[in-house]
Amino acid sequence: MFDSTSRYYEIETASLSVFGGDGQARQIAYKRRRFIPTSEGNVALLEHLVVQQDRLDNVTYTYLGDPTQFWRVCDVNHVLLPCELTRDPGRRIKITLSKY
């Protein structure tokens, strides 16, 4: 369902029975809630100094070679919303190799 590099890859899939107006039950598959993991086991590569106009996808591409891995940078910096990381020039954000 998800690529092996996705943050949801290892999250358990669950299902829910839903009854439609016709009384027929159908199963809906979904991923369980994902919690931001601890930083334990991550190897720090460096810190990035945020500058005006930085975008997290570009920062992630520069350091990790894949803009879709922005979630790894969010996780290690304990941030839920990616825009928080690049909103304030002068902020230092951690870039790591994840334990995933």
C-alpha positions as CSV (number, residue, x, y, z in Angstrom):
1,M,0.0,0.0,0.0
2,F,2.8,2.4,0.9
3,D,6.4,2.6,-0.5
4,S,9.1,1.3,1.9
5,T,10.4,4.8,2.3
6,S,7.0,6.2,3.4
7,R,6.5,7.2,7.0
8,Y,3.4,5.0,7.0
9,Y,5.1,1.9,5.7
10,E,5.5,0.1,9.0
11,I,2.3,1.4,10.6
12,E,-0.3,-1.3,11.2
13,T,-3.2,-1.5,8.8
14,A,-6.6,-1.9,10.5
15,S,-10.1,-2.3,9.1
16,L,-13.5,-1.0,10.0
17,S,-16.9,-2.4,9.0
18,V,-19.2,0.3,7.6
19,F,-22.9,-0.3,6.8
20,G,-24.3,1.6,3.8
21,G,-27.9,2.7,3.2
22,D,-28.6,-0.6,1.6
23,G,-27.7,-2.5,4.8
24,Q,-24.6,-4.0,3.2
25,A,-21.4,-4.0,5.2
26,R,-18.1,-3.1,3.6
27,Q,-14.6,-3.1,5.0
28,I,-12.6,0.1,5.0
29,A,-8.8,-0.3,5.5
30,Y,-6.9,2.4,7.2
31,K,-3.5,3.0,8.9
32,R,-3.4,3.3,12.7
33,R,-2.3,6.6,14.2
34,R,1.4,7.5,13.7
35,F,3.2,9.1,16.6
36,I,6.4,11.1,16.2
37,P,9.2,8.8,17.3
38,T,11.9,9.6,19.7
39,S,15.3,10.7,18.3
40,E,16.9,7.7,19.9
41,G,19.0,5.7,17.3
42,N,19.3,8.6,14.8
43,V,22.7,9.5,13.6
44,A,23.2,13.3,13.3
45,L,24.7,14.3,10.0
46,L,24.7,18.1,10.5
47,E,22.6,21.1,11.2
48,H,21.1,23.3,8.5
49,L,20.9,27.1,9.1
50,V,17.6,28.2,7.7
51,V,17.8,31.2,5.3
52,Q,15.0,33.3,3.8
53,Q,13.0,31.4,1.1
54,D,14.2,27.9,2.3
55,R,11.7,25.1,1.6
56,L,11.9,21.9,3.5
57,D,11.6,19.8,0.3
58,N,14.6,21.5,-1.2
59,V,16.6,21.2,2.0
60,T,15.8,17.5,2.3
61,Y,16.8,17.0,-1.4
62,T,20.1,18.7,-0.8
63,Y,21.1,16.6,2.2
64,L,19.2,13.3,1.7
65,G,18.7,13.2,-2.1
66,D,15.0,12.8,-1.9
67,P,12.5,15.7,-1.3
68,T,9.8,13.2,-0.1
69,Q,11.8,12.3,2.9
70,F,11.1,15.7,4.6
71,W,9.2,13.8,7.3
72,R,12.5,12.4,8.6
73,V,13.7,15.9,9.2
74,C,10.4,16.8,10.9
75,D,10.6,13.7,13.1
76,V,14.1,14.3,14.4
77,N,13.2,18.0,15.1
78,H,10.0,16.9,16.8
79,V,7.8,19.0,14.5
80,L,4.5,18.0,13.2
81,L,4.0,20.8,10.5
82,P,6.9,21.0,8.0
83,C,6.5,24.7,7.5
84,E,7.5,25.3,11.1
85,L,11.1,24.3,10.3
86,T,11.8,26.9,7.6
87,R,9.5,29.7,8.8
88,D,12.1,31.5,10.8
89,P,15.4,32.4,9.2
90,G,18.3,31.8,11.5
91,R,16.8,28.6,13.0
92,R,19.1,25.5,13.0
93,I,17.4,22.3,12.0
94,K,18.9,18.8,12.5
95,I,19.5,16.6,9.5
96,T,19.9,13.0,10.3
97,L,20.1,9.5,8.9
98,S,17.1,7.9,10.5
99,K,16.9,4.5,12.2
100,Y,14.0,3.5,9.9
